């Protein structure tokens, strides 16, 4: 049980870090949106590695689109996926 709890909170911390990285483009006007072209596929890949199965694939696609659309960087997709996984999704 302790290992499962560690993994749960490790994913939360990583998700917060990745959401913060995604929001960095707001800090650099002009250049920031260009960085999203690099960050979007990386964020999608990271999401599919953190969350397996169909849910991870859907979340990866959403993260990719969210990072590419200008002005949507404020959406914390990794954190939202963590909340979905541990509080909303049906338990197996």
Order of alpha helices (4+ residues) and beta strands (2+ residues): alpha-alpha-alpha-alpha
